[in-house]
């Protein structure tokens, strides 16, 4: 790799782009259509604010609003949050590795030019 730092620069840029795409495209997991509609119906019946009704598309919120018992709600919310944390960790990891590899490639390129 010391002889061809352009490869490091390309790999680093690719990892940065992948990490950025994952970071911007990820968000809270979406609720299935039936659960989201039950949540919207309940929020509308309670005359809740429109911003709360929009949150019914998120799994954790919809589950919390429609749950029959606390144990089932806690398990569903925990599972939804775990998947969100995993996606965020992967995107941050790719961003970090991409920055390090890109910086290393640029450093080696400048060192070769000097």
N, CA, C and O atoms as a GROMACS GRO file, in nm:
protein
  456
    1UNK      N    1   0.080  -0.119   0.000
    1UNK     CA    2   0.000   0.000   0.000
    1UNK      C    3   0.086   0.127   0.000
    1UNK      O    4   0.039   0.233  -0.042
    2UNK      N    5   0.208   0.117   0.046
    2UNK     CA    6   0.294   0.234   0.047
    2UNK      C    7   0.328   0.278  -0.095
    2UNK      O    8   0.355   0.396  -0.118
    3UNK      N    9   0.328   0.184  -0.191
    3UNK     CA   10   0.363   0.218  -0.328
    3UNK      C   11   0.247   0.280  -0.404
    3UNK      O   12   0.268   0.355  -0.499
    4UNK      N   13   0.122   0.249  -0.363
    4UNK     CA   14   0.007   0.301  -0.434
    4UNK      C   15  -0.099   0.354  -0.336
    4UNK      O   16  -0.197   0.285  -0.308
    5UNK      N   17  -0.080   0.476  -0.284
    5UNK     CA   18  -0.176   0.531  -0.188
    5UNK      C   19  -0.310   0.568  -0.250
    5UNK      O   20  -0.406   0.593  -0.178
    6UNK      N   21  -0.318   0.572  -0.383
    6UNK     CA   22  -0.445   0.603  -0.448
    6UNK      C   23  -0.550   0.497  -0.415
    6UNK      O   24  -0.669   0.528  -0.408
    7UNK      N   25  -0.507   0.374  -0.396
    7UNK     CA   26  -0.600   0.267  -0.359
    7UNK      C   27  -0.659   0.295  -0.221
    7UNK      O   28  -0.779   0.278  -0.199
    8UNK      N   29  -0.574   0.337  -0.129
    8UNK     CA   30  -0.623   0.372   0.006
    8UNK      C   31  -0.721   0.488   0.000
    8UNK      O   32  -0.824   0.487   0.068
    9UNK      N   33  -0.690   0.587  -0.082
    9UNK     CA   34  -0.779   0.703  -0.094
    9UNK      C   35  -0.915   0.660  -0.150
    9UNK      O   36  -1.019   0.704  -0.102
   10UNK      N   37  -0.914   0.574  -0.251
   10UNK     CA   38  -1.040   0.524  -0.308
   10UNK      C   39  -1.120   0.442  -0.208
   10UNK      O   40  -1.242   0.461  -0.195
   11UNK      N   41  -1.054   0.353  -0.137
   11UNK     CA   42  -1.123   0.270  -0.037
   11UNK      C   43  -1.178   0.358   0.075
   11UNK      O   44  -1.292   0.339   0.118
   12UNK      N   45  -1.099   0.453   0.123
   12UNK     CA   46  -1.145   0.543   0.228
   12UNK      C   47  -1.265   0.626   0.184
   12UNK      O   48  -1.360   0.642   0.261
   13UNK      N   49  -1.261   0.678   0.061
   13UNK     CA   50  -1.374   0.756   0.010
   13UNK      C   51  -1.498   0.670  -0.004
   13UNK      O   52  -1.608   0.714   0.028
   14UNK      N   53  -1.480   0.546  -0.050
   14UNK     CA   54  -1.593   0.455  -0.064
   14UNK      C   55  -1.657   0.424   0.072
   14UNK      O   56  -1.779   0.425   0.084
   15UNK      N   57  -1.574   0.397   0.172
   15UNK     CA   58  -1.628   0.370   0.306
   15UNK      C   59  -1.698   0.493   0.364
   15UNK      O   60  -1.800   0.480   0.432
   16UNK      N   61  -1.643   0.612   0.338
   16UNK     CA   62  -1.709   0.734   0.384
   16UNK      C   63  -1.846   0.750   0.320
   16UNK      O   64  -1.943   0.784   0.388
   17UNK      N   65  -1.854   0.726   0.191
   17UNK     CA   66  -1.982   0.738   0.121
   17UNK      C   67  -2.083   0.635   0.174
   17UNK      O   68  -2.198   0.669   0.198
   18UNK      N   69  -2.039   0.511   0.191
   18UNK     CA   70  -2.128   0.408   0.245
   18UNK      C   71  -2.177   0.443   0.385
   18UNK      O   72  -2.295   0.428   0.416
   19UNK      N   73  -2.085   0.490   0.470
   19UNK     CA   74  -2.124   0.530   0.605
   19UNK      C   75  -2.221   0.646   0.604
   19UNK      O   76  -2.315   0.648   0.683
   20UNK      N   77  -2.199   0.742   0.515
   20UNK     CA   78  -2.289   0.858   0.507
   20UNK      C   79  -2.427   0.816   0.458
   20UNK      O   80  -2.528   0.863   0.510
   21UNK      N   81  -2.432   0.728   0.359
   21UNK     CA   82  -2.560   0.680   0.309
   21UNK      C   83  -2.636   0.607   0.419
   21UNK      O   84  -2.756   0.630   0.437
   22UNK      N   85  -2.569   0.520   0.491
   22UNK     CA   86  -2.635   0.448   0.602
   22UNK      C   87  -2.681   0.544   0.711
   22UNK      O   88  -2.789   0.528   0.768
   23UNK      N   89  -2.597   0.643   0.740
   23UNK     CA   90  -2.629   0.738   0.846
   23UNK      C   91  -2.752   0.822   0.812
   23UNK      O   92  -2.838   0.845   0.896
   24UNK      N   93  -2.760   0.868   0.686
   24UNK     CA   94  -2.871   0.954   0.647
   24UNK      C   95  -2.998   0.877   0.616
   24UNK      O   96  -3.108   0.930   0.631
   25UNK      N   97  -2.985   0.754   0.572
   25UNK     CA   98  -3.104   0.677   0.536
   25UNK      C   99  -3.164   0.602   0.654
   25UNK      O  100  -3.281   0.562   0.649
   26UNK      N  101  -3.086   0.584   0.758
   26UNK     CA  102  -3.140   0.509   0.872
   26UNK      C  103  -3.224   0.600   0.960
   26UNK      O  104  -3.212   0.722   0.956
   27UNK      N  105  -3.307   0.540   1.037
   27UNK     CA  106  -3.392   0.611   1.131
   27UNK      C  107  -3.466   0.510   1.214
   27UNK      O  108  -3.433   0.391   1.213
   28UNK      N  109  -3.564   0.556   1.286
   28UNK     CA  110  -3.641   0.460   1.366
   28UNK      C  111  -3.710   0.358   1.277
   28UNK      O  112  -3.758   0.393   1.169
   29UNK      N  113  -3.715   0.232   1.320
   29UNK     CA  114  -3.782   0.129   1.239
   29UNK      C  115  -3.929   0.164   1.219
   29UNK      O  116  -3.995   0.215   1.309
   30UNK      N  117  -3.978   0.136   1.101
   30UNK     CA  118  -4.117   0.167   1.067
   30UNK      C  119  -4.210   0.057   1.119
   30UNK      O  120  -4.177  -0.061   1.116
   31UNK      N  121  -4.326   0.100   1.166
   31UNK     CA  122  -4.427   0.007   1.216
   31UNK      C  123  -4.501  -0.054   1.097
   31UNK      O  124  -4.511   0.008   0.991
   32UNK      N  125  -4.554  -0.175   1.116
   32UNK     CA  126  -4.634  -0.232   1.008
   32UNK      C  127  -4.765  -0.154   0.996
   32UNK      O  128  -4.803  -0.081   1.088
   33UNK      N  129  -4.833  -0.170   0.884
   33UNK     CA  130  -4.949  -0.087   0.852
   33UNK      C  131  -5.062  -0.101   0.954
   33UNK      O  132  -5.126  -0.002   0.989
   34UNK      N  133  -5.087  -0.222   1.001
   34UNK     CA  134  -5.197  -0.246   1.094
   34UNK      C  135  -5.169  -0.176   1.228
   34UNK      O  136  -5.256  -0.108   1.282
   35UNK      N  137  -5.049  -0.193   1.279
   35UNK     CA  138  -5.012  -0.132   1.407
   35UNK      C  139  -5.013   0.020   1.397
   35UNK      O  140  -5.060   0.088   1.488
   36UNK      N  141  -4.962   0.073   1.287
   36UNK     CA  142  -4.961   0.219   1.267
   36UNK      C  143  -5.104   0.274   1.262
   36UNK      O  144  -5.132   0.379   1.319
   37UNK      N  145  -5.194   0.203   1.193
   37UNK     CA  146  -5.332   0.250   1.183
   37UNK      C  147  -5.402   0.243   1.319
   37UNK      O  148  -5.480   0.332   1.352
   38UNK      N  149  -5.377   0.138   1.396
   38UNK     CA  150  -5.434   0.130   1.531
   38UNK      C  151  -5.387   0.246   1.616
   38UNK      O  152  -5.465   0.306   1.690
   39UNK      N  153  -5.260   0.279   1.605
   39UNK     CA  154  -5.204   0.390   1.681
   39UNK      C  155  -5.270   0.522   1.638
   39UNK      O  156  -5.309   0.602   1.722
   40UNK      N  157  -5.282   0.543   1.506
   40UNK     CA  158  -5.346   0.666   1.456
   40UNK      C  159  -5.491   0.677   1.504
   40UNK      O  160  -5.536   0.784   1.544
   41UNK      N  161  -5.563   0.565   1.500
   41UNK     CA  162  -5.703   0.566   1.545
   41UNK      C  163  -5.712   0.605   1.693
   41UNK      O  164  -5.798   0.684   1.732
   42UNK      N  165  -5.622   0.548   1.773
   42UNK     CA  166  -5.624   0.578   1.916
   42UNK      C  167  -5.587   0.724   1.942
   42UNK      O  168  -5.650   0.791   2.025
   43UNK      N  169  -5.485   0.774   1.871
   43UNK     CA  170  -5.442   0.912   1.892
   43UNK      C  171  -5.549   1.010   1.844
   43UNK      O  172  -5.568   1.115   1.905
   44UNK      N  173  -5.618   0.976   1.736
   44UNK     CA  174  -5.726   1.062   1.687
   44UNK      C  175  -5.843   1.062   1.784
   44UNK      O  176  -5.904   1.166   1.809
   45UNK      N  177  -5.875   0.946   1.840
   45UNK     CA  178  -5.984   0.935   1.937
   45UNK      C  179  -5.954   1.017   2.062
   45UNK      O  180  -6.045   1.073   2.124
   46UNK      N  181  -5.827   1.023   2.100
   46UNK     CA  182  -5.786   1.101   2.217
   46UNK      C  183  -5.763   1.247   2.185
   46UNK      O  184  -5.728   1.326   2.272
   47UNK      N  185  -5.784   1.284   2.057
   47UNK     CA  186  -5.765   1.422   2.010
   47UNK      C  187  -5.624   1.473   2.043
   47UNK      O  188  -5.607   1.583   2.095
   48UNK      N  189  -5.525   1.390   2.011
   48UNK     CA  190  -5.386   1.426   2.036
   48UNK      C  191  -5.335   1.521   1.927
   48UNK      O  192  -5.399   1.538   1.823
   49UNK      N  193  -5.221   1.581   1.954
   49UNK     CA  194  -5.160   1.672   1.856
   49UNK      C  195  -5.122   1.597   1.730
   49UNK      O  196  -5.097   1.477   1.732
   50UNK      N  197  -5.118   1.670   1.619
   50UNK     CA  198  -5.084   1.610   1.490
   50UNK      C  199  -4.942   1.553   1.489
   50UNK      O  200  -4.916   1.453   1.422
   51UNK      N  201  -4.849   1.617   1.563
   51UNK     CA  202  -4.711   1.568   1.566
   51UNK      C  203  -4.703   1.429   1.631
   51UNK      O  204  -4.619   1.348   1.593
   52UNK      N  205  -4.789   1.402   1.726
   52UNK     CA  206  -4.792   1.270   1.789
   52UNK      C  207  -4.852   1.166   1.695
   52UNK      O  208  -4.808   1.051   1.693
   53UNK      N  209  -4.950   1.206   1.616
   53UNK     CA  210  -5.011   1.113   1.520
   53UNK      C  211  -4.908   1.073   1.415
   53UNK      O  212  -4.908   0.959   1.371
   54UNK      N  213  -4.822   1.165   1.374
   54UNK     CA  214  -4.718   1.134   1.275
   54UNK      C  215  -4.617   1.034   1.329
   54UNK      O  216  -4.558   0.958   1.252
   55UNK      N  217  -4.596   1.031   1.460
   55UNK     CA  218  -4.501   0.937   1.519
   55UNK      C  219  -4.553   0.794   1.519
   55UNK      O  220  -4.478   0.702   1.551
   56UNK      N  221  -4.678   0.774   1.485
   56UNK     CA  222  -4.735   0.639   1.481
   56UNK      C  223  -4.669   0.552   1.376
   56UNK      O  224  -4.688   0.430   1.378
   57UNK      N  225  -4.592   0.610   1.284
   57UNK     CA  226  -4.522   0.530   1.184
   57UNK      C  227  -4.398   0.462   1.242
   57UNK      O  228  -4.344   0.371   1.179
   58UNK      N  229  -4.352   0.504   1.360
   58UNK     CA  230  -4.236   0.443   1.425
   58UNK      C  231  -4.282   0.325   1.510
   58UNK      O  232  -4.382   0.334   1.582
   59UNK      N  233  -4.209   0.216   1.502
   59UNK     CA  234  -4.248   0.093   1.572
   59UNK      C  235  -4.258   0.113   1.723
   59UNK      O  236  -4.356   0.072   1.784
   60UNK      N  237  -4.157   0.176   1.782
   60UNK     CA  238  -4.154   0.190   1.928
   60UNK      C  239  -4.273   0.271   1.977
   60UNK      O  240  -4.338   0.233   2.074
   61UNK      N  241  -4.302   0.383   1.911
   61UNK     CA  242  -4.413   0.469   1.954
   61UNK      C  243  -4.547   0.399   1.934
   61UNK      O  244  -4.633   0.401   2.022
   62UNK      N  245  -4.565   0.338   1.816
   62UNK     CA  246  -4.692   0.272   1.787
   62UNK      C  247  -4.717   0.157   1.885
   62UNK      O  248  -4.830   0.137   1.929
   63UNK      N  249  -4.613   0.084   1.918
   63UNK     CA  250  -4.628  -0.027   2.013
   63UNK      C  251  -4.664   0.025   2.151
   63UNK      O  252  -4.750  -0.031   2.219
   64UNK      N  253  -4.600   0.132   2.192
   64UNK     CA  254  -4.628   0.188   2.324
   64UNK      C  255  -4.771   0.240   2.335
   64UNK      O  256  -4.835   0.227   2.439
   65UNK      N  257  -4.821   0.296   2.228
   65UNK     CA  258  -4.956   0.353   2.230
   65UNK      C  259  -5.066   0.248   2.220
   65UNK      O  260  -5.178   0.271   2.265
   66UNK      N  261  -5.036   0.132   2.161
   66UNK     CA  262  -5.139   0.030   2.142
   66UNK      C  263  -5.122  -0.092   2.231
   66UNK      O  264  -5.201  -0.187   2.220
   67UNK      N  265  -5.024  -0.093   2.317
   67UNK     CA  266  -4.994  -0.211   2.398
   67UNK      C  267  -5.104  -0.240   2.499
   67UNK      O  268  -5.164  -0.150   2.557
   68UNK      N  269  -5.129  -0.369   2.517
   68UNK     CA  270  -5.227  -0.413   2.616
   68UNK      C  271  -5.163  -0.430   2.753
   68UNK      O  272  -5.227  -0.404   2.855
   69UNK      N  273  -5.034  -0.473   2.755
   69UNK     CA  274  -4.966  -0.485   2.883
   69UNK      C  275  -4.825  -0.429   2.872
   69UNK      O  276  -4.769  -0.418   2.762
   70UNK      N  277  -4.770  -0.393   2.983
   70UNK     CA  278  -4.641  -0.326   2.985
   70UNK      C  279  -4.527  -0.418   2.942
   70UNK      O  280  -4.432  -0.372   2.878
   71UNK      N  281  -4.534  -0.544   2.977
   71UNK     CA  282  -4.426  -0.638   2.943
   71UNK      C  283  -4.411  -0.653   2.792
   71UNK      O  284  -4.300  -0.647   2.740
   72UNK      N  285  -4.521  -0.673   2.723
   72UNK     CA  286  -4.517  -0.689   2.578
   72UNK      C  287  -4.468  -0.561   2.511
   72UNK      O  288  -4.391  -0.565   2.415
   73UNK      N  289  -4.512  -0.447   2.563
   73UNK     CA  290  -4.469  -0.319   2.507
   73UNK      C  291  -4.320  -0.299   2.526
   73UNK      O  292  -4.250  -0.255   2.435
   74UNK      N  293  -4.271  -0.331   2.644
   74UNK     CA  294  -4.128  -0.314   2.672
   74UNK      C  295  -4.042  -0.402   2.582
   74UNK      O  296  -3.939  -0.357   2.533
   75UNK      N  297  -4.083  -0.526   2.560
   75UNK     CA  298  -4.008  -0.616   2.472
   75UNK      C  299  -4.007  -0.567   2.328
   75UNK      O  300  -3.904  -0.572   2.261
   76UNK      N  301  -4.122  -0.521   2.278
   76UNK     CA  302  -4.130  -0.473   2.140
   76UNK      C  303  -4.049  -0.346   2.120
   76UNK      O  304  -3.981  -0.330   2.019
   77UNK      N  305  -4.056  -0.256   2.216
   77UNK     CA  306  -3.981  -0.130   2.206
   77UNK      C  307  -3.831  -0.159   2.214
   77UNK      O  308  -3.753  -0.099   2.140
   78UNK      N  309  -3.792  -0.249   2.302
   78UNK     CA  310  -3.651  -0.286   2.314
   78UNK      C  311  -3.598  -0.346   2.185
   78UNK      O  312  -3.486  -0.314   2.143
   79UNK      N  313  -3.674  -0.433   2.122
   79UNK     CA  314  -3.631  -0.494   1.996
   79UNK      C  315  -3.617  -0.389   1.886
   79UNK      O  316  -3.523  -0.394   1.808
   80UNK      N  317  -3.711  -0.295   1.881
   80UNK     CA  318  -3.704  -0.188   1.780
   80UNK      C  319  -3.583  -0.099   1.804
   80UNK      O  320  -3.514  -0.061   1.709
   81UNK      N  321  -3.557  -0.066   1.928
   81UNK     CA  322  -3.442   0.019   1.959
   81UNK      C  323  -3.310  -0.051   1.933
   81UNK      O  324  -3.214   0.013   1.889
   82UNK      N  325  -3.302  -0.181   1.958
   82UNK     CA  326  -3.179  -0.256   1.931
   82UNK      C  327  -3.143  -0.254   1.784
   82UNK      O  328  -3.026  -0.240   1.748
   83UNK      N  329  -3.241  -0.269   1.697
   83UNK     CA  330  -3.212  -0.267   1.554
   83UNK      C  331  -3.166  -0.128   1.510
   83UNK      O  332  -3.082  -0.117   1.422
   84UNK      N  333  -3.221  -0.024   1.570
   84UNK     CA  334  -3.180   0.112   1.536
   84UNK      C  335  -3.036   0.138   1.583
   84UNK      O  336  -2.958   0.200   1.511
   85UNK      N  337  -3.002   0.091   1.701
   85UNK     CA  338  -2.867   0.110   1.754
   85UNK      C  339  -2.765   0.037   1.668
   85UNK      O  340  -2.658   0.090   1.642
   86UNK      N  341  -2.797  -0.084   1.624
   86UNK     CA  342  -2.706  -0.160   1.539
   86UNK      C  343  -2.677  -0.088   1.408
   86UNK      O  344  -2.562  -0.084   1.364
   87UNK      N  345  -2.779  -0.033   1.344
   87UNK     CA  346  -2.761   0.040   1.220
   87UNK      C  347  -2.678   0.165   1.238
   87UNK      O  348  -2.592   0.196   1.156
   88UNK      N  349  -2.702   0.237   1.347
   88UNK     CA  350  -2.625   0.358   1.375
   88UNK      C  351  -2.480   0.324   1.404
   88UNK      O  352  -2.390   0.394   1.359
   89UNK      N  353  -2.456   0.217   1.478
   89UNK     CA  354  -2.318   0.178   1.510
   89UNK      C  355  -2.242   0.141   1.382
   89UNK      O  356  -2.126   0.178   1.367
   90UNK      N  357  -2.306   0.068   1.293
   90UNK     CA  358  -2.242   0.030   1.168
   90UNK      C  359  -2.207   0.153   1.083
   90UNK      O  360  -2.098   0.162   1.028
   91UNK      N  361  -2.299   0.247   1.074
   91UNK     CA  362  -2.272   0.366   0.993
   91UNK      C  363  -2.159   0.449   1.054
   91UNK      O  364  -2.074   0.500   0.980
   92UNK      N  365  -2.156   0.463   1.184
   92UNK     CA  366  -2.048   0.539   1.250
   92UNK      C  367  -1.914   0.467   1.234
   92UNK      O  368  -1.811   0.532   1.216
   93UNK      N  369  -1.915   0.335   1.242
   93UNK     CA  370  -1.793   0.258   1.222
   93UNK      C  371  -1.738   0.278   1.082
   93UNK      O  372  -1.618   0.303   1.065
   94UNK      N  373  -1.824   0.268   0.981
   94UNK     CA  374  -1.780   0.289   0.843
   94UNK      C  375  -1.727   0.430   0.821
   94UNK      O  376  -1.628   0.450   0.750
   95UNK      N  377  -1.793   0.528   0.880
   95UNK     CA  378  -1.744   0.666   0.870
   95UNK      C  379  -1.606   0.680   0.932
   95UNK      O  380  -1.517   0.743   0.873
   96UNK      N  381  -1.586   0.624   1.048
   96UNK     CA  382  -1.458   0.633   1.118
   96UNK      C  383  -1.346   0.565   1.043
   96UNK      O  384  -1.238   0.622   1.026
   97UNK      N  385  -1.371   0.442   0.998
   97UNK     CA  386  -1.268   0.368   0.924
   97UNK      C  387  -1.239   0.439   0.793
   97UNK      O  388  -1.123   0.445   0.750
   98UNK      N  389  -1.341   0.492   0.728
   98UNK     CA  390  -1.322   0.565   0.603
   98UNK      C  391  -1.235   0.687   0.620
   98UNK      O  392  -1.148   0.714   0.538
   99UNK      N  393  -1.257   0.762   0.728
   99UNK     CA  394  -1.176   0.881   0.755
   99UNK      C  395  -1.031   0.842   0.779
   99UNK      O  396  -0.940   0.906   0.726
  100UNK      N  397  -1.009   0.739   0.857
  100UNK     CA  398  -0.872   0.696   0.889
  100UNK      C  399  -0.799   0.649   0.763
  100UNK      O  400  -0.685   0.688   0.739
  101UNK      N  401  -0.864   0.566   0.683
  101UNK     CA  402  -0.800   0.515   0.562
  101UNK      C  403  -0.776   0.627   0.461
  101UNK      O  404  -0.671   0.633   0.398
  102UNK      N  405  -0.874   0.715   0.445
  102UNK     CA  406  -0.857   0.829   0.354
  102UNK      C  407  -0.743   0.919   0.398
  102UNK      O  408  -0.661   0.960   0.316
  103UNK      N  409  -0.738   0.951   0.526
  103UNK     CA  410  -0.630   1.035   0.578
  103UNK      C  411  -0.495   0.967   0.560
  103UNK      O  412  -0.397   1.032   0.524
  104UNK      N  413  -0.488   0.837   0.584
  104UNK     CA  414  -0.363   0.763   0.565
  104UNK      C  415  -0.319   0.766   0.419
  104UNK      O  416  -0.200   0.784   0.391
  105UNK      N  417  -0.413   0.749   0.326
  105UNK     CA  418  -0.381   0.754   0.185
  105UNK      C  419  -0.331   0.891   0.142
  105UNK      O  420  -0.236   0.902   0.064
  106UNK      N  421  -0.397   0.996   0.192
  106UNK     CA  422  -0.353   1.133   0.159
  106UNK      C  423  -0.215   1.159   0.216
  106UNK      O  424  -0.131   1.219   0.151
  107UNK      N  425  -0.192   1.114   0.339
  107UNK     CA  426  -0.060   1.132   0.402
  107UNK      C  427   0.048   1.063   0.320
  107UNK      O  428   0.152   1.122   0.293
  108UNK      N  429   0.024   0.938   0.280
  108UNK     CA  430   0.123   0.864   0.201
  108UNK      C  431   0.145   0.929   0.064
  108UNK      O  432   0.257   0.933   0.014
  109UNK      N  433   0.039   0.979   0.004
  109UNK     CA  434   0.052   1.045  -0.126
  109UNK      C  435   0.139   1.170  -0.116
  109UNK      O  436   0.224   1.194  -0.201
  110UNK      N  437   0.118   1.249  -0.011
  110UNK     CA  438   0.199   1.370   0.009
  110UNK      C  439   0.343   1.334   0.041
  110UNK      O  440   0.436   1.402  -0.001
  111UNK      N  441   0.360   1.226   0.116
  111UNK     CA  442   0.495   1.182   0.152
  111UNK      C  443   0.572   1.138   0.027
  111UNK      O  444   0.692   1.164   0.015
  112UNK      N  445   0.503   1.071  -0.065
  112UNK     CA  446   0.566   1.028  -0.190
  112UNK      C  447   0.601   1.148  -0.278
  112UNK      O  448   0.704   1.148  -0.345
  113UNK      N  449   0.516   1.250  -0.278
  113UNK     CA  450   0.537   1.368  -0.364
  113UNK      C  451   0.656   1.448  -0.313
  113UNK      O  452   0.723   1.515  -0.392
  114UNK      N  453   0.683   1.443  -0.185
  114UNK     CA  454   0.793   1.524  -0.129
  114UNK      C  455   0.928   1.462  -0.149
  114UNK      O  456   1.029   1.520  -0.106
   0.00000   0.00000   0.00000
